[in-house]
């Protein structure tokens, strides 16, 4: 690969033998290079095809330190091993930017407390939150710094993002707020506290996440619409669950200006019935 330009000493734009432009990241990868110079492959820790989506993030990591890059590499390895997933290019850059800012905050003793979002993240994404806590422990061990209580929360957002290419960090925070509100509606309507660690609740949250992403991205499946008669059947068979769906529909109409389809209501009814019915059956 041949050097084109530096973003900084640790990130550079290069081109391969086919003329495809890549961004490469690594300690000193662009240091002292001139246009056309060969890049030392042994210094590259991550590479990805240059794309419009990454340009803004490249600007934000223009001055990241070698410490940040080394720590990010370790964090990514831990997460990808524990979560059995892979960071896409955008997610990798976003994590570099986040860790760099986290290091700056820790050096200054600043804790950006997450407030009410702490509960939402811990309860809605328990597996990712647990991994995030492991990441914080790794970061503290490697740097000797102490990170605020909110760090695991913000890292959890990044880990949730690794599971889909369809959202960015702001989307994930918005999705989390909506999921929390829907879960609250379900709990209030049924007068129960859902077991946040159960498989059924995890499956319910996963469905809600996909359902919300479809509405955020305005994705429709008109060719696969179900028989409208099925919704009437669900309404009659699962009266309480359907009434709860209508409450959710009203909430989403008022807050997001989303109108739920018959299919939306049908699947939500089934999921709500399942998660509440099995909760009641569970031994106390």
C-alpha positions as CSV (number, residue, x, y, z in Angstrom):
1,X,0.0,0.0,0.0
2,X,1.2,3.5,-0.9
3,X,0.8,6.6,1.3
4,X,-1.5,9.4,0.1
5,X,-1.9,11.6,3.2
6,X,-1.9,11.7,7.0
7,X,-4.9,12.2,9.2
8,X,-2.2,12.1,12.0
9,X,0.8,10.0,12.7
10,X,-1.4,7.1,13.7
11,X,-4.0,7.2,10.8
12,X,-3.4,7.6,7.1
13,X,-5.1,7.4,3.7
14,X,-3.4,4.9,1.4
15,X,-4.1,3.2,-1.9
16,X,-3.5,-0.4,-2.9
17,X,-2.3,-1.8,-6.2
18,X,-5.8,-1.6,-7.7
19,X,-6.2,2.0,-6.9
20,X,-8.7,1.4,-4.0
21,X,-8.3,3.9,-1.2
22,X,-8.1,2.6,2.4
23,X,-7.7,4.2,5.8
24,X,-5.1,2.4,7.9
25,X,-4.7,2.9,11.7
26,X,-1.7,2.0,13.8
27,X,1.0,3.5,16.0
28,X,3.2,5.7,13.8
29,X,1.8,4.3,10.6
30,X,1.9,7.6,8.8
31,X,4.9,9.2,10.6
32,X,7.4,10.8,8.2
33,X,5.7,9.5,5.1
34,X,5.5,11.3,1.7
35,X,3.1,10.7,-1.1
36,X,3.9,7.4,-2.8
37,X,5.9,5.9,0.1
38,X,5.2,2.3,1.0
39,X,3.4,1.7,4.2
40,X,4.8,-0.7,6.8
41,X,2.1,-3.4,7.1
42,X,3.4,-4.5,10.5
43,X,2.3,-1.2,12.0
44,X,-1.3,-1.5,10.8
45,X,-3.7,-2.6,13.5
46,X,-6.9,-1.9,11.5
47,X,-7.8,-1.0,7.9
48,X,-11.0,-0.2,6.1
49,X,-12.2,1.2,2.8
50,X,-12.5,5.0,2.8
51,X,-16.2,6.0,2.8
52,X,-18.2,9.1,3.3
53,X,-19.7,7.9,6.5
54,X,-16.3,7.7,8.2
55,X,-15.0,11.1,7.1
56,X,-16.4,13.0,10.1
57,X,-15.0,10.5,12.5
58,X,-11.6,10.6,10.9
59,X,-11.6,14.3,11.7
60,X,-12.5,13.6,15.3
61,X,-9.6,11.1,15.8
62,X,-7.1,13.3,14.0
63,X,-5.1,13.8,17.3
64,X,-5.6,10.5,19.1
65,X,-2.6,9.1,21.0
66,X,-0.8,5.9,20.6
67,X,-2.2,5.0,24.0
68,X,-5.7,5.3,22.7
69,X,-5.1,3.1,19.7
70,X,-3.4,0.4,21.7
71,X,-6.2,0.4,24.3
72,X,-8.8,0.3,21.6
73,X,-7.2,-2.7,19.9
74,X,-7.3,-4.6,23.3
75,X,-10.9,-3.5,23.9
76,X,-12.0,-4.7,20.5
77,X,-10.3,-8.0,21.0
78,X,-12.1,-8.5,24.4
79,X,-15.5,-7.5,23.0
80,X,-15.3,-9.6,19.8
81,X,-14.2,-12.6,21.8
82,X,-16.9,-12.3,24.5
83,X,-19.7,-11.1,22.3
84,X,-18.9,-13.2,19.2
85,X,-19.4,-10.2,17.0
86,X,-17.3,-7.9,14.8
87,X,-17.0,-4.2,14.8
88,X,-17.7,-2.6,11.5
89,X,-15.5,0.2,10.2
90,X,-17.7,3.0,11.5
91,X,-18.1,1.3,14.9
92,X,-14.3,0.8,15.2
93,X,-13.7,4.5,14.5
94,X,-16.5,5.6,16.8
95,X,-15.0,3.4,19.6
96,X,-11.5,5.0,19.1
97,X,-13.1,8.4,19.4
98,X,-15.1,7.4,22.5
99,X,-12.1,5.8,24.3
100,X,-9.9,8.9,23.5
101,X,-12.6,11.2,25.1
102,X,-13.0,8.8,28.0
103,X,-9.2,9.0,28.7
104,X,-9.4,12.8,28.6
105,X,-12.3,12.8,31.0
106,X,-10.6,10.3,33.4
107,X,-7.4,12.4,33.5
108,X,-9.5,15.4,34.5
109,X,-11.7,13.4,36.9
110,X,-14.9,14.1,35.0
111,X,-17.8,11.7,35.2
112,X,-20.7,12.3,32.8
113,X,-23.3,10.6,34.9
114,X,-26.0,8.9,32.8
115,X,-28.9,9.5,35.1
116,X,-32.0,7.5,34.4
117,X,-30.4,5.9,31.3
118,X,-28.3,3.8,33.7
119,X,-31.2,1.7,34.7
120,X,-32.5,1.4,31.1
121,X,-29.1,0.1,29.8
122,X,-28.4,-2.2,32.7
123,X,-31.8,-3.8,32.5
124,X,-32.5,-3.8,28.7
125,X,-29.0,-4.9,27.6
126,X,-27.7,-7.0,30.6
127,X,-25.2,-9.1,28.5
128,X,-23.7,-6.1,26.8
129,X,-23.6,-4.2,30.1
130,X,-21.7,-7.0,31.8
131,X,-19.1,-7.0,28.9
132,X,-18.9,-3.2,29.2
133,X,-18.0,-3.5,32.9
134,X,-15.2,-5.9,31.9
135,X,-14.0,-3.4,29.4
136,X,-13.9,-0.7,32.0
137,X,-11.9,-3.0,34.3
138,X,-9.4,-3.6,31.4
139,X,-9.1,0.1,30.7
140,X,-8.4,0.9,34.4
141,X,-5.9,-1.9,34.6
142,X,-4.0,-0.7,31.5
143,X,-4.1,3.0,32.3
144,X,-4.1,3.2,36.1
145,X,-7.0,5.7,35.7
146,X,-10.4,5.5,37.4
147,X,-13.4,5.9,35.1
148,X,-16.8,7.2,36.2
149,X,-19.8,5.0,36.9
150,X,-21.3,6.1,33.6
151,X,-18.5,4.7,31.5
152,X,-20.0,1.2,31.3
153,X,-23.3,2.7,30.2
154,X,-21.9,4.6,27.3
155,X,-19.7,1.6,26.3
156,X,-22.9,-0.6,26.3
157,X,-24.4,1.6,23.6
158,X,-21.3,0.9,21.5
159,X,-21.6,-2.8,22.1
160,X,-25.2,-2.8,21.1
161,X,-24.3,-1.1,17.9
162,X,-21.9,-3.8,16.9
163,X,-24.9,-6.1,16.5
164,X,-26.4,-4.1,13.6
165,X,-25.1,-2.0,10.7
166,X,-28.4,0.0,10.7
167,X,-27.9,2.4,13.5
168,X,-25.4,4.8,14.9
169,X,-24.8,5.8,18.6
170,X,-27.5,8.5,18.7
171,X,-30.0,6.1,17.2
172,X,-29.2,3.5,19.8
173,X,-29.7,5.9,22.6
174,X,-33.1,6.9,21.1
175,X,-34.0,3.3,20.7
176,X,-33.2,2.5,24.3
177,X,-35.5,5.3,25.5
178,X,-38.4,4.0,23.4
179,X,-37.9,0.4,24.5
180,X,-37.8,1.6,28.2
181,X,-41.1,3.5,27.7
182,X,-42.8,0.4,26.0
183,X,-41.6,-1.9,28.8
184,X,-42.9,0.5,31.4
185,X,-46.3,0.5,29.6
186,X,-46.4,-3.3,29.6
187,X,-45.5,-3.5,33.3
188,X,-48.1,-0.8,34.3
189,X,-50.9,-2.4,32.3
190,X,-50.3,-5.9,33.7
191,X,-49.2,-4.7,37.2
192,X,-46.1,-6.8,37.1
193,X,-42.3,-6.3,37.1
194,X,-40.7,-8.1,34.2
195,X,-37.7,-10.3,35.0
196,X,-35.1,-8.4,33.0
197,X,-32.7,-11.4,33.1
198,X,-35.1,-13.9,31.6
199,X,-34.8,-15.3,28.1
200,X,-38.4,-14.2,27.2
201,X,-37.7,-10.5,28.1
202,X,-34.5,-10.6,26.2
203,X,-36.4,-11.9,23.1
204,X,-39.0,-9.3,23.6
205,X,-36.4,-6.5,23.8
206,X,-34.8,-7.9,20.6
207,X,-38.1,-7.7,18.8
208,X,-38.8,-4.2,20.0
209,X,-35.4,-3.1,18.8
210,X,-36.0,-4.5,15.3
211,X,-39.5,-3.1,15.3
212,X,-38.2,0.4,16.2
213,X,-35.4,0.4,13.7
214,X,-37.9,-0.5,10.9
215,X,-40.0,2.6,11.8
216,X,-37.0,4.8,12.3
217,X,-35.6,3.8,8.8
218,X,-39.1,3.7,7.3
219,X,-38.7,0.1,6.2
220,X,-41.9,-1.5,5.0
221,X,-42.8,-5.1,4.1
222,X,-46.0,-4.5,2.1
223,X,-45.5,-7.6,0.0
224,X,-45.5,-9.8,3.2
225,X,-48.6,-8.5,4.9
226,X,-50.4,-11.0,7.0
227,X,-54.1,-11.8,6.8
228,X,-56.0,-8.9,8.6
229,X,-58.3,-11.5,10.1
230,X,-55.4,-12.7,12.3
231,X,-55.3,-9.5,14.2
232,X,-59.0,-9.7,15.0
233,X,-58.3,-13.3,16.2
234,X,-55.5,-12.0,18.4
235,X,-57.6,-9.2,19.7
236,X,-60.3,-11.6,20.8
237,X,-58.0,-14.3,22.2
238,X,-55.4,-12.0,24.0
239,X,-57.6,-9.1,25.1
240,X,-55.2,-7.7,27.7
241,X,-52.2,-7.9,25.5
242,X,-54.0,-6.2,22.6
243,X,-55.3,-3.4,24.8
244,X,-51.7,-2.8,25.9
245,X,-50.6,-2.7,22.2
246,X,-53.2,0.0,21.7
247,X,-51.7,2.0,24.6
248,X,-48.2,1.6,23.0
249,X,-49.6,2.7,19.6
250,X,-51.0,5.8,21.1
251,X,-47.7,6.6,22.8
252,X,-45.7,6.1,19.6
253,X,-48.2,8.2,17.6
254,X,-47.8,11.1,20.1
255,X,-44.1,10.9,20.7
256,X,-42.7,9.6,17.3
257,X,-45.6,10.3,14.9
258,X,-45.5,6.6,14.0
259,X,-48.7,4.8,12.9
260,X,-48.6,1.0,13.6
261,X,-49.7,-1.4,11.0
262,X,-51.9,-4.4,11.6
263,X,-48.8,-6.6,11.4
264,X,-47.0,-4.4,14.0
265,X,-49.9,-4.8,16.3
266,X,-50.3,-8.6,15.7
267,X,-46.6,-9.3,16.5
268,X,-46.6,-7.0,19.5
269,X,-49.7,-8.7,20.9
270,X,-48.1,-12.1,20.6
271,X,-44.8,-10.9,22.2
272,X,-46.5,-9.1,25.0
273,X,-48.8,-12.1,25.7
274,X,-45.8,-14.4,25.7
275,X,-43.6,-12.3,28.0
276,X,-46.4,-11.6,30.5
277,X,-48.0,-15.0,30.4
278,X,-44.8,-16.9,31.0
279,X,-43.8,-14.4,33.7
280,X,-47.0,-15.2,35.6
281,X,-46.3,-18.9,35.2
282,X,-42.7,-18.6,36.5
283,X,-42.2,-19.9,40.0
284,X,-41.8,-17.1,42.6
